[in-house]
Amino acid sequence: MSESKDPPIRPRRNFYGRIRGKTLRASQKAFLEEDLGRFSPGPVSWEENPERVPLDLQALFGKRPVWLEIGFGGGEHMVHQATLNPDVGIIGCEPFINGVAMLLGKIRRGGAGPDRLRVHPGDVRDLFDVLPDAGIARAFLLYPDPWPKKKHHRRRFVTPEHLEPLSRVMCPGAVLRVATDIPDYVRQTLEQVPRHGFEWLARGPADWRVPWDDWQPTRYERKALREGRRPHYLTFRRL
Ligand SMILES: C[S@@+](CC[C@H](N)C(=O)[O-])C[C@H]1O[C@@H](n2cnc3c(N)ncnc32)[C@H](O)[C@@H]1O
C-alpha cells in the first residue's frame, strides 16, 4: 500500500510590521507590475504552495552560492552586494511593498537580472518553509525591527521561531551578519544566535565596532547615526 503523507498544516503567523507606506508613485507601481514576476523565486506563499515543496535553488541560480537578505528595506545593500559579487545569487525578502518597489527601481538602474537576484515580497518565515536544508551560504539581517518594549521582545527576529529555520537553511560554515544599533538587541542576539548552531566570530572590539570591508550603509544605519546611536556589526558562522 502506498503511504500518503498528510499535507503540512499552515501555522498561524502574526506579522506586526508595516506592509504599505506612502502611496506608490506611478513609476514604482510600474516596477511592481512589470518586474516583480521576473524576480520571483517560485511558489512561496501557502496559497501557491500548500504542500511546501522546496524551491530548486540550482534551477534558479545554477552553481552560484546563494545568499539571503532578510528585510532588505530599500534594497541598497542587496544591490551593492549583487554588484560586488557577480558570481553569487541573492534572494531578498521584504514585506514592505514600498521597499520592494524601491529595490526594483534600483535593479532597473543597476542592471543585475533575475539570473542573480530573486525577491520574495513577504514574510521570511514563509520563505524559510520552502528553502531546502543547507542551501544558503550567507545571510544578512541588517537593522531588524528593534521592538524596544520588553513585552514585545518576543516579536524580534532573534527568537527560536526565526532562528531554528534560519539555522536549518544555512550550510555548515555559512556566515550570518547581523547589524543593529540597539544595545539590548545585541544582548539578545548574542544570547540566542549561538543556541541555534552558530558561533560568534569576534576576537576584539574592532570586530563589532568596525563595519565589514564590503559594507554599504543602509537607510536605517544612516538614521541611527543621525540620531546618535552606535552601530554594532556581529558576524556568526554556522557550525
Ligand atoms: C528597521 S527595518 C531595516 C531595513 C533595512 N535592512 C535597513 O537597514 O535599512 C526592518 C525591516 O525588516 C522587515 N521585516 C520585518 N519582519 C520581517 C519578516 N518577518 N520577514 C522579512 N522582513 C521583515 C521590515 O519590513 C523592515 O523593512
The ligand as an SDF file (V2000), in Angstrom:
LIG
                    3D

 27 29  0  0  0  0  0  0  0  0999 V2000
   14.2140   48.5200   10.6610 C   0  0  0  0  0  0  0  0  0  0  0  0
   13.9090   47.9780    9.0330 S   0  0  0  0  0  0  0  0  0  0  0  0
   15.5460   47.8470    8.3250 C   0  0  0  0  0  0  0  0  0  0  0  0
   15.5320   47.8050    6.8270 C   0  0  0  0  0  0  0  0  0  0  0  0
   16.9110   47.6800    6.1530 C   0  0  0  0  0  0  0  0  0  0  0  0
   17.5090   46.3960    6.4310 N   0  0  0  0  0  0  0  0  0  0  0  0
   17.8350   48.8050    6.5630 C   0  0  0  0  0  0  0  0  0  0  0  0
   18.8200   48.5290    7.2840 O   0  0  0  0  0  0  0  0  0  0  0  0
   17.5740   49.9530    6.1650 O   0  0  0  0  0  0  0  0  0  0  0  0
   13.4810   46.2670    9.2830 C   0  0  0  0  0  0  0  0  0  0  0  0
   12.9110   45.6360    8.0400 C   0  0  0  0  0  0  0  0  0  0  0  0
   12.6390   44.2620    8.2860 O   0  0  0  0  0  0  0  0  0  0  0  0
   11.4450   43.9370    7.6180 C   0  0  0  0  0  0  0  0  0  0  0  0
   10.8390   42.7550    8.2640 N   0  0  0  0  0  0  0  0  0  0  0  0
   10.1990   42.7230    9.4520 C   0  0  0  0  0  0  0  0  0  0  0  0
    9.7300   41.4880    9.6950 N   0  0  0  0  0  0  0  0  0  0  0  0
   10.0790   40.7270    8.6200 C   0  0  0  0  0  0  0  0  0  0  0  0
    9.8510   39.3650    8.2660 C   0  0  0  0  0  0  0  0  0  0  0  0
    9.1490   38.5470    9.0630 N   0  0  0  0  0  0  0  0  0  0  0  0
   10.3360   38.9240    7.0940 N   0  0  0  0  0  0  0  0  0  0  0  0
   11.0440   39.7610    6.2810 C   0  0  0  0  0  0  0  0  0  0  0  0
   11.2830   41.0500    6.5590 N   0  0  0  0  0  0  0  0  0  0  0  0
   10.8110   41.5300    7.7080 C   0  0  0  0  0  0  0  0  0  0  0  0
   10.5850   45.1830    7.7570 C   0  0  0  0  0  0  0  0  0  0  0  0
    9.5450   45.2420    6.8020 O   0  0  0  0  0  0  0  0  0  0  0  0
   11.6020   46.2920    7.6020 C   0  0  0  0  0  0  0  0  0  0  0  0
   11.7360   46.7330    6.2800 O   0  0  0  0  0  0  0  0  0  0  0  0
  1  2  1  0
  2  3  1  0
  2 10  1  0
  3  4  1  0
  4  5  1  0
  5  6  1  0
  5  7  1  0
  7  8  2  0
  7  9  1  0
 10 11  1  0
 11 12  1  0
 11 26  1  0
 12 13  1  0
 13 14  1  0
 13 24  1  0
 14 15  1  0
 14 23  1  0
 15 16  2  0
 16 17  1  0
 17 18  1  0
 17 23  2  0
 18 19  1  0
 18 20  2  0
 20 21  1  0
 21 22  2  0
 22 23  1  0
 24 25  1  0
 24 26  1  0
 26 27  1  0
M  CHG  2   2   1   9  -1
M  END
$$$$
